[in-house]
Amino acid sequence: MKIANIMSRDVQVIAPDATFGEAAALMRSSDTGALPVAENDRLVGMITDRDIAIRGLADGKGPETRIRDVMSPAVNYCFEDEDVAHVADNMAELQVRRLPVMNRSKRLVGIVSLADFATRGSLRHTARALHGISQNDEDKRDSAHRRRSHAS
């Protein structure tokens, strides 16, 4: 099954010069915890509720702070024609709960979340992604060591 079959197509985006107060309001109205940040028709980052709490409020920044000052600039994404299992593994490895979905022209066409795997995907793929996302660094090192030991 391809990611296009389970992703959410209704994606809200926000500009990096918008404020994180505006982002929080859009997240509330869209019932989402993350927004892709786009500038000049290009994805330039992601802003999450965690970014707002940790890089914004906890650092003493107010809701008028620009998104570019609190967003995650690294953009991980997948392609709409990728296999669900591969994307679940990728999300587990990256320890992310959502990924923007691009077409092969690198245009945003959707977003896939752990909830999409749970409601439209399979239990196996959901469990695979959730297990990786939930691992802490020590668990990941132990798991990698076990894989290397079995490969020898």
N, C-alpha and C positions, 0 to 999 in steps of 0.2 A: 504494500500500500504506500502511496506517495503522500508527502506532507500536505500537498494541495487538498487532499481529501479530508483532512482533519483540522487544518488551520482556520483561524478566524480572519475573515476578509475585511471586516469593518474595523479599520485601524485609525485611531486618532494620532496625529503627529503635532509637534509643537516646535516653534522656532527657538534657537539658542538665545535670542535676545528677549524672549518672554521671561516673566518672573517665575520663581518657583511657587509663589502664591497662585499664579494663574495655572501652573501645572497641577498643583494640588486640587484646585477647583475642577479642572478638566478630568483628572483621575476620579474624583468623586462622582461627577456626572456620567462618566463612561464606565464606572465600576471596574476600574483597572488599577494595578499597582505599578505600571510602567508605561512610558510613552517614548516612542522613537523621536529623536530630535533631528530635524531636517533643515537644511539651509541650501538655497539655490538648487532645489530638486535632488539633493544628495543627503544621505544619512550621515550625520556627523557625531552621533552619540545616542545615549539612552539616559533617561531620567527616571528613577524609581522612587517609590515612597521611602525606601531606605536611604537613598541619596539625600532626599529632602531632610530626613530626620538626622542622619549622621553628619553629612558634609554641610548641611545648612543649619538647622536649629541647634544641634549640639555644639557647633562651632560659633554660635552666637550671631549667625546671619539671619536677617529678617526676611519676610515673604517678598520683599521688593528686590531681592538678590536675583541676578540674571541666571538663567538655567546653565549657561556655559560655565559658570563659576562653581557649580555643584554636580553637573552631569558626569556620567562615566563616558569618557571620550572613546574608549575602545569599543568598536561595534562588532560583535560576533553575530553572524547570521547564517541562515541556511537557504538552500534553493528549493523552490516549490516542487521540483521534480525529484528531490532526494527521497530515499526510502525512509519510512518512519523509524525502523530499527536503527539505522545509521544516525539519524537526528537524535533519537533517545540516547544513544551512546555518547554523542557529541555534547548534549546538554549535561549528561552525568559527568563527563570529563571536565567541562567548563564550570560545573556547579552553578548553572543558571536555571531559573524556572520558566524563562520565556526567551524566544529568539525571534527577531524579525525574519520574515520570509521574503526573499527576493526572486524575481524572474531572472533568466539568464542575461538580460540586458541590465541587470543590477538596479531594477526599479522595485520599490517596496510594493508587495502585493498582499501582504497579510502578516500575521504574527501567530506563532504557535506557543502554547503554554502547557505547563504540566496538566492543567485542567482539560485542555483539548485532548491530550493523550488519554486521560481518565474517562472522558465522556464520549469520545469518538474513535479512539484508538483501541488498543488492546491492554488487558491487565498486565501482560508480560512486559510490554514496552513502558507502561506507566511505572511499574515496579523497578525496572532497569534504570530509568531516568531518576526516579525518586531516591533510589539507593545511592547513586553517585552524588546527587545534589546534597544529600544528608550527611555524607561522610565528612569527617574532619580530616585535617592533614595527616595525623598519625594513622588513622584508619586507611587512608589512601596509600601511605608508604608501606604498611603491613600487607595490604592487598597486592601491591606491585611486587613486593618481595616474594609473596607466595606464588605469584604467576611466574616469576623468574625461576624460583626453585623447582616448580613443576616442569618448566621448559627444559631444564638441564638434564 
